[in-house]
Amino acid sequence: EAVAQAEEGATIRLLRDVELDASGLVNGQGALTLSKDLTLDGSGHTIRAKAGTFSVSGDNGTGPSLLNLQDGAEVTLRDVTFDGGSAAKISNCRWYALVVNGTELPVDGLTTSGNQCGVNIDRGSRVTFANAAIAEGDSIVFEGQDASGSLTVESGSYQNIKTQGG
């Protein structure tokens, strides 16, 4: 409701944890769809998938997404955890599926596809991947990295891991 009522450029602040239900949604649809410029401030809360409502089918894991960013929306995600259970998926974004900026992020069970690039890891970020399937040709891109950043790949499938801009 808050997303539907928010104006362009607004900040939405979560006051509690949120559970999203994907019942009736199909591949390409998101339980939370952000299609306008805004900031989602989680205030330390979690947005999680309701158990049993995110069905994944087929060899490539098609099914609804927990979060869709689309229509060229410029979205800032701040202090929020997305818990998709075993069905976390980011697809069809204009640029990167996920950008990690100066933070520590454990990623377990993420699937990305149809994005221009997979995951961008900026300076100072420490990221660990487990059970991930990053399908884009440029799966992981380090940008401006120095000794304060790191990447640990425990398991999963990736195409190309590269550095850019330093």
Summary of the structure (lengths in Angstrom):
residues: 166
radius of gyration: 15.5
end to end distance: 42.3
largest distance: 46.0
contacts: 498
relative contact order: 0.14
helix: 2%
strand: 47%
